[in-house]
Amino acid sequence: MNAPATDEWKRLYDAADAFRKQACWTWMYDSDLVAVHDPETGEAAYCSVMGGAGQFFGLGVYRGPEGFHALEAMFDDPAACDPMRAMFEINCLVASFGDRGELDKSDLETIRAVGRRYRGRNAWPQFRSYRPGYAPWLLEAAEARLLAAALEQFADVAARYRNEPELLEPPDDDNEAILTRVPVKHKGGLAWEDRWICPESLPQPAPQPAPIIDLKRLREIERLARPCQGAWELALTLLPTAVAEGERPYYPYGLLCVDRASGMVLGMQLAPPSQVPESLPDLILKTLEKIPAHPASIAFSNPLLRTTLEALAPSLGFRPKQQPSLPMADQALAAMSQFLLHGGMP
């Protein structure tokens, strides 16, 4: 991990202290978005202030078109947003202000290293990186620089917006545009300008490669299989319990197999997010190897499963069916998630 240098931490804490002192959540809403272009990559980051409800104070910085559209979906239907799912899937940086007891040892060590002191409730800064499939984690150097720039530029816009309520209203001919702070290089360094820029569309998902099937294992499964009967549900989802492997803990994908008639859990296979979808053929074969009585049909909802199931179906004689929901698997996953969130192990 490329950790921030001392001067990068100091800049970030300076920006956070000024942002908290400004307390722009008292006159701005989370829907008052401001975009900031990363000076190093040019990628847009969409900034949303938190604190209007008086419970959680800070700034969320949602990276790229994926971050923007995830944020937009939360605004469009807050009741339908699953907070745990959002934490698994959204790419963002967060600067928040809480109590001392909410900070980790590493946060306190950094605060001492940069010579800061804080007192009272909702006064202690904490910075976290959220990436799809991974646990909230400490910032890398580039993330610290981006978050500092976002805090600085959002505070600049917030100060002007307080006296100019029309500042964030887009031009009449472009209602989709968002006020964007764009860095411009000059001889003396960077200067920032206001521009109205529309968020990019979500990129088309890359075609899923053809699955690599272990034909020797497949032939052995065919040889030992009993006649096909009944129906399975096969669910693929991130599980809400972090696995501490490598530099950053991750949320594993779980491939859950459930008997549709009885609701009995037939098996669960795990894989790191970095290995999905490539590992899906292996996970599905492991499931089939452990259950000799194969189904006549397999229902699934996650599109990542389609190509592997369609590749296996002719040899094993089942019918894959993509469906919007999996009643039995969803029920089992809900119970499993509650168990894991309360400290259990799979």
CORJOZI-V500248 format. One record per residue. NEAR is the number of other C-alpha atoms within 8 Angstrom. Layout:
# CORJOZI-V500248
near->NEAR
near->NEAR
This chain:
# CORJOZI-V500248
near->4
near->5
near->7
near->11
near->7
near->8
near->6
near->11
near->12
near->9
near->9
near->12
near->10
near->8
near->12
near->12
near->9
near->8
near->12
near->11
near->6
near->7
near->7
near->12
near->11
near->7
near->6
near->10
near->10
near->9
near->6
near->9
near->11
near->13
near->12
near->15
near->13
near->12
near->8
near->4
near->6
near->7
near->8
near->11
near->15
near->15
near->14
near->13
near->15
near->13
near->11
near->11
near->6
near->6
near->6
near->10
near->14
near->12
near->12
near->13
near->13
near->14
near->14
near->10
near->12
near->10
near->14
near->13
near->9
near->9
near->9
near->8
near->10
near->10
near->8
near->6
near->8
near->8
near->4
near->6
near->10
near->6
near->6
near->7
near->8
near->9
near->9
near->14
near->9
near->13
near->11
near->12
near->14
near->13
near->13
near->11
near->13
near->14
near->11
near->7
near->4
near->6
near->11
near->6
near->6
near->6
near->9
near->9
near->8
near->9
near->10
near->9
near->8
near->9
near->6
near->7
near->6
near->6
near->6
near->6
near->8
near->8
near->11
near->12
near->11
near->10
near->10
near->11
near->12
near->15
near->12
near->9
near->11
near->12
near->12
near->8
near->8
near->7
near->11
near->10
near->11
near->7
near->10
near->13
near->10
near->10
near->13
near->13
near->11
near->12
near->12
near->10
near->10
near->11
near->11
near->8
near->9
near->10
near->9
near->9
near->11
near->8
near->6
near->7
near->7
near->6
near->7
near->9
near->5
near->11
near->8
near->5
near->4
near->7
near->7
near->7
near->11
near->13
near->13
near->12
near->13
near->11
near->11
near->8
near->7
near->7
near->4
near->4
near->6
near->8
near->8
near->8
near->8
near->8
near->8
near->10
near->8
near->7
near->9
near->5
near->5
near->7
near->5
near->4
near->4
near->4
near->4
near->6
near->4
near->6
near->9
near->5
near->7
near->7
near->6
near->6
near->8
near->10
near->8
near->8
near->11
near->9
near->6
near->7
near->9
near->7
near->6
near->10
near->9
near->10
near->12
near->12
near->15
near->13
near->14
near->10
near->8
near->10
near->9
near->9
near->8
near->10
near->8
near->7
near->7
near->5
near->5
near->9
near->11
near->13
near->16
near->14
near->13
near->13
near->13
near->14
near->14
near->14
near->14
near->11
near->6
near->5
near->10
near->7
near->10
near->9
near->8
near->10
near->10
near->9
near->10
near->10
near->10
near->4
near->8
near->10
near->6
near->7
near->9
near->10
near->11
near->9
near->11
near->9
near->10
near->9
near->12
near->10
near->8
near->6
near->8
near->10
near->9
near->13
near->11
near->11
near->12
near->13
near->13
near->15
near->11
near->10
near->7
near->7
near->10
near->10
near->10
near->11
near->9
near->9
near->8
near->8
near->11
near->8
near->6
near->8
near->8
near->12
near->8
near->12
near->8
near->10
near->8
near->5
near->7
near->12
near->6
near->11
near->14
near->10
near->8
near->10
near->8
near->8
near->8
near->9
near->10
near->8
near->10
near->12
near->9
near->6
near->6
near->7
near->5
near->4
